[in-house]
Amino acid sequence: MKTLNYTKSLLVLLLVAVIGITTTSAKTPETKRDVSQILKEAVYYPDFALREGNEGTVNVTFKVGDDGKLELKKVESTDKVLSEFVKKQFAAVDLKDAQIEKFKTYQIAVKFEIE
């Protein structure tokens, strides 16, 4: 009896594993990337700011154009050096393959903090 229950359990476990593999491989690959991931990759803590001890938060308001380029509407910070750096970094960002609604206004806070 114990052998029969063990065999049934093993078959159920095997079936669940096969179903899991089938549904996983049937998924289509994700082609659109997450916006926060793209922006995190675009902006890093610049060496010059670390050396000089620049810290602060840069608040950015932007829209995404039809071509995927960021249209900066407002960039505010108490640190002008960091503001200019973020502007330059965001100018190079391309969001045409991102999961984001075009022409909608977005806000993001980029924090630079030395730990």
N, C-alpha and C positions, 0 to 999 in steps of 0.2 A: 504493500500500500504506500509506504514511504517512497519507494522507487517510482511509482506511478505519479505521485504528487510532485516529486522532484523533476520528472520528465515533463509534466505539464507546465511547471514553472519555467523550465528551461526553454520550452517551445514558445511560451508567451513572451519571454524576454527576447528571444531571437526574432520573433515577429515584430515586436516594438522597435528593435534595432533596425530591421530592414525597412520598416515604414519611415523611420526617422531619416535614414540615408536617402531614401527615394524622394521624400519631400524636400530635403535640403538640396539635393542636386537638381531638382526641378525648378528651383527659384531662378529668376533671371538676374544677371549681375546688375548691381547698382551702378548706374552711369552718372547720376547726379551726386555732387559732393555737398556736404554740409557747410553752410556759410561760416559758421564759427570756426570750423577747422581750417578753412581757407584763410580767414583773417588772422588766426593764430600763427599760421605758417608764414604769413606776409610780414608780420611785425615781431621784432625781437628787441631785446635790450641792447642798444648800441654800445660798443666799447667806450666811445668817448663820453657817453653819459655815465657809465659806470665809473670811469676814472675821475670824472668831475663831480660825482655824487648827485647827479640830477635825479630827482624823484618827482612823482606826481601822477595825476590822472588826466588823460586827454579824452575829452568828450567829443565824439564825432557824430554828426547828423548827415546822413547821405541817402541818395536814391540810387537805384541800379537802372542804367539805361538799357535800351533794347539790345545794344551791342555787348552788354555784360560789364561795362566799365562803371566804376563808381563815380557818381556826381556828388562831390562834397558840397554840402549846403552850409555847414557850420563846423568849425573846429575850435574848441575852447580848452584852455589849460592855463595854469599859473606858471608853467614852464614853457617859454616860447621855443626853446631848442627842441624839446620833445614834441611840441605841436608841429613844427616844421618837418621833423623826422617822420612822424606819422603821416602827414600829408604826402610826402614823397613815397612812402611805402604803399599807401593806399592807392596812389596814382597808377601803380603797376599791377594792381589786383584785377583779375579777370573773372567775373562771376557768371559767364554765359552758360556754364555747365552746372551751376549751383541750384540747389532747391530754394529758390527765393522768388517772391513776386516782384516783377519789374514795375518801376515807376512809383512804388510805395516808399514812404519815408521811414528810415530806420535810424536808431540811435545805438551807439555802442560806447562803452567806457573802456579805454585801454589804460591799465594801471602799470606804472613803472615804480617798483619798490625794491630797494636794496635790502637784502636780508643778511 
